Amino acid sequence: MARPRVMRSNSTRARKKNSLSMKMSSPKKSPRRRAKRRKSKTPPRHKTGRQVSSINPGRPCRLSESPAPMAHARDLLTATATPLILAILCRGEAYSYELIEKIQTLSNGKVEWNDGLLTPVLQRLERDGLIKSYLRVGRGHPRRRYYVIQPKGYDLLRFQKDQWELLQGMLTPLWTDLPVPSFTPSPPAESDDTPPGA
């Protein structure tokens, strides 16, 4: 026996069609926003665990192994960079690798510089008019950038030489036969005054 055919109204068909279209055009999930990473105030560290200087984001320069903090060693190295480079260039022009080798020789291998540290210093000296550079193409090697000291740099070198000699004269007598200090505080001295009524 055939089932009676049910006639659907137009409103029922419209609701079914609308629900189907809503399923097909479901809104896409909004991408998750990445949380902003807070910038750390501590300086970055090298893979060896030592802090890296802001002027040298690559491999840190190595000073002589000493118990002094590396931050103090970097400060000393930064303070001596300008007179050291100017004094070397005062004896003749040189390119960056020659400067690195000369510094290593003068320190008996205890101070190692690299291009990451030397290049910003050379750029600053050239920008200040203390040195100038030019490219030279040689035989058997690629072109190199040579650096030459300028009169302004020579005047600064003579001034800094006087300042360093003054500091050396102050420190030399203090460093001669350096005594071992007492690292414990002295006990307070007893007073001879007797309080009244004692």
C-alpha positions in Angstrom: 0.0 0.0 0.0 1.5 3.3 -1.0 2.2 5.9 1.7 0.3 9.1 1.3 2.4 11.9 0.0 2.9 14.8 2.4 2.9 18.2 0.9 5.5 20.5 2.5 4.8 24.1 2.8 7.1 26.7 1.2 8.1 28.0 4.7 9.4 24.5 5.7 11.5 24.3 2.5 12.9 27.8 3.0 14.0 27.0 6.6 15.7 23.8 5.4 17.5 25.7 2.6 18.7 28.4 5.0 20.0 26.0 7.5 21.9 24.2 4.8 23.5 27.4 3.5 24.5 28.4 7.0 26.4 25.1 7.4 28.2 25.5 4.1 29.2 29.0 4.8 30.3 28.7 8.4 32.6 31.5 9.5 36.3 30.8 9.7 38.0 30.7 13.1 39.9 33.8 13.7 43.6 33.2 14.0 45.1 33.2 17.5 47.0 36.3 18.3 50.5 35.7 19.4 51.3 37.1 22.7 53.9 39.8 22.5 57.1 38.8 24.1 58.4 41.1 26.7 61.8 42.5 26.0 64.3 41.4 28.5 66.3 44.2 30.1 69.2 41.9 30.7 71.9 41.9 27.9 71.9 38.9 25.5 74.1 35.9 26.3 76.4 34.0 24.1 76.1 30.3 23.7 78.9 29.9 26.1 76.8 31.6 28.8 78.8 34.9 28.8 77.1 38.2 28.2 77.6 39.7 24.8 78.6 43.4 24.4 76.2 45.7 22.6 78.9 46.6 20.1 79.7 43.0 19.4 76.5 40.9 18.9 78.6 38.0 17.6 81.3 36.1 19.3 82.5 38.0 22.4 86.0 39.2 22.5 88.3 37.3 24.9 90.5 39.1 27.3 93.0 37.4 29.5 91.4 34.9 31.9 91.1 36.7 35.2 88.7 36.6 38.2 87.5 40.1 37.3 83.9 40.3 35.9 83.8 40.3 32.1 81.8 43.5 32.2 84.8 45.3 33.7 87.1 43.8 31.1 84.8 45.0 28.3 84.8 48.5 29.7 88.5 48.6 29.8 88.7 47.2 26.3 86.3 49.8 25.0 88.2 52.6 26.6 91.5 51.5 25.0 90.1 50.8 21.6 90.5 54.3 20.1 94.1 55.1 21.3 95.2 51.5 20.4 93.9 51.7 16.8 95.2 55.2 16.3 98.7 54.3 17.6 98.9 51.3 15.2 97.8 53.4 12.3 100.2 56.1 13.2 103.0 53.7 12.2 101.4 53.0 8.8 98.2 52.1 7.0 96.6 48.7 7.6 93.4 46.8 6.9 91.2 45.2 9.5 92.8 41.8 9.6 96.3 43.3 10.1 94.9 45.4 13.0 93.5 42.2 14.6 96.8 40.4 14.2 98.8 43.3 15.6 96.6 43.6 18.7 96.9 39.9 19.3 100.7 40.1 19.0 101.0 43.1 21.3 99.0 41.2 24.0 100.8 37.9 23.5 97.6 36.3 22.5 95.7 37.4 25.6 93.4 39.8 23.7 91.5 38.5 20.7 89.4 40.9 18.5 87.2 40.0 15.6 85.5 41.9 12.8 82.3 42.2 14.8 84.1 44.3 17.4 86.6 46.1 15.2 84.4 47.2 12.3 82.0 49.5 14.4 85.0 51.2 16.0 86.7 51.8 12.6 83.4 53.2 11.3 83.0 55.5 14.2 86.6 56.8 13.9 86.1 57.4 10.2 82.8 59.2 10.8 84.5 61.5 13.3 87.2 62.3 10.8 90.0 60.7 12.8 90.8 58.2 10.0 89.9 57.6 6.4 89.7 54.4 4.3 90.1 53.4 0.7 89.8 50.2 -1.3 92.9 48.6 -2.8 92.9 45.8 -5.3 96.1 43.7 -5.1 97.5 40.8 -6.9 96.6 37.4 -5.6 94.1 38.6 -3.0 90.7 40.3 -3.1 90.4 44.0 -2.7 90.8 45.2 0.9 89.8 48.3 2.7 92.8 50.1 4.2 92.7 52.7 7.0 94.9 55.8 7.3 95.2 58.1 10.2 94.3 61.8 9.7 95.7 64.9 11.3 92.7 65.2 13.6 93.3 61.6 14.7 97.0 62.3 15.4 96.1 65.3 17.6 93.7 63.1 19.6 96.3 60.4 19.9 98.8 62.8 21.4 96.2 64.1 23.8 95.2 60.7 24.9 98.9 59.7 25.2 99.4 62.4 27.8 96.2 61.3 29.7 97.3 57.7 29.8 100.8 58.6 30.9 99.2 60.6 33.8 97.1 57.7 34.8 100.0 55.3 34.5 102.1 57.6 36.8 99.3 57.5 39.4 98.8 53.7 39.2 102.4 52.6 39.0 103.4 53.4 42.6 100.1 51.9 43.8 100.7 48.7 41.9 104.3 48.2 43.0 104.5 45.5 45.7 100.7 45.3 45.9 99.9 44.2 49.4 97.2 41.7 50.3 94.4 43.7 52.0 92.5 42.5 55.1 89.0 41.5 53.9 87.5 41.5 57.4 86.4 44.8 59.0 88.4 46.0 62.0 86.6 45.7 65.3 85.4 49.0 66.8 87.9 50.7 69.1 86.9 50.7 72.8 86.3 54.1 74.2 88.2 55.2 77.3 85.5 57.5 78.4 83.7 56.1 81.4 79.9 56.9 81.4 78.9 59.1 84.4 77.5 57.2 87.4 79.3 54.0 86.5 
